[in-house]
């Protein structure tokens, strides 16, 4: 393994938990959904794309965000649901960009629809936002190799915080792992690339933890040969 | 069982990382005083959860106590009327019943006001003790109204009365966004949960399960469909019998068990029970069972011997009987209503249906595809393990405390967590 050449900032392991808050905003058809989306707090958009990882929601293999799930299940519009499901939030620099994409996609569907369908009264889309509580358990590592021992037992809250939430916090939109590896110059470029190849949108937090562990394991095993 | 090691027991069921996460969340809250207030220590879902939630919070180092409001018969009539009104029924509450309600709350405020004023967090469950807050204007901590009832379509005159009271709280908690009403404070969402160590859900020995076959004359060799719910038109027991009949033409060996508690204070319950018995006619393969409220282990055994569990509700709150069945690895054929939608994921943990015909089709499908039945059952149990056990609810309560203490800012950073 390569030796330390200079002092780098340690990687502080943090943890988090989410709590959901009702916004009181709801929609019963596509037009209402589009209108609410124009003004809803961007935290709510974030929640409906990513919050499912930390709250009761079945890992739906067909539709990966709440908008697509509701449109398929309650409005029975499978075409639009597919178009929305394929929107990958990772590809958008800001939540405003993501909001625009959602609205455009819905408007396109509205243009094609003579009679937008309605959901049942008790099955409306409920806009929810969340608060995130972040903990600093005072565990840190100095070297990327040290993460190898920590990752397998890292809480799912930590995985969410560093791998999902980090993309929103870091100006370069990188997760916390890759963001930290930048501090080492080009030394861990390969490792960073491997981490970047993980698609967080199609995995549960447990799967993400396993994938990250696997990448760190094989990378450092390779270096030790 | 000693409460000292309750958390360790949950580690075995929910996972070490889940319980460790709870310990971490609770560490900065050690020493805080937390009080739950509800209306009963026995019977009903709220007290069941509190019986486990309180010792778990204590074990995590939070000084947690549980107080119960008591009243005269007029108080209970009033709060029963509140309950029905929140669910949308038209009720008329006489003035003397409202006075009994106010008096009972005032009395409890006088009895335990000192502790309530000094508590860091007070969670008041449902409308029965909600008016306590009016009598304790000088409060040190945060007060939360936890509404376990579906308040999506309340009877407005009663809701107006209650809204004025609950508006005094710092926050409310509802089970689902769809159940909530607008209030002038943050409305948090915490789904209910089941306790895997409750008599309803613990693993049972084979002899105890065998006893249920004998007791109710159920043939162990033939397929069994089961619905557990009180006798209520919204649970559609007659629709379930209709679905059974439609299936029976194709699967003559099918047996149906309807098991429900006796709602002694609900005259309509008896009527619906009689309707179900009439619909069953003399079919010996339909068992319409009226079980006592504490028949938890019997219900547990029935859920375990069933091949398929139905919850064909037309209207439903959260539907914890669905969660219980799923925990026992049963796919659930559920009505497309309320919290059932959150649990029964169509084609994955069961099927959502809208009619007896839809239910019949899915029963036939599952009984002809036993591999699929087992696969769905496995998925159902895992889904419950990850989302609907008491450990998840406790995590959300702990998170709620931080949210209450730090306001509604989107991100709460706790810098000094040891």
Interface residues (C-beta under 8 A of the other chain):
Chain A: X15 X17 X18 X19 X20 X21 X22 X24 X26 X43 X55 X56 X57 X58 X60 X73 X122 X123 X124 X126 X128 X129 X130 X131 X132 X133 X134 X135 X136 X137 X138 X153 X155 X156 X157
Chain B: X17 X20 X21 X24 X25 X152 X174 X176 X177 X178 X180 X182 X186 X187 X188 X189 X190 X191 X315 X336 X337 X338 X341 X342 X345 X346 X348 X349 X383 X386 X387 X388 X392 X395 X396 X398 X399 X400 X402 X403 X408 X409 X410 X411 X412 X413 X414 X415 X416 X417 X418
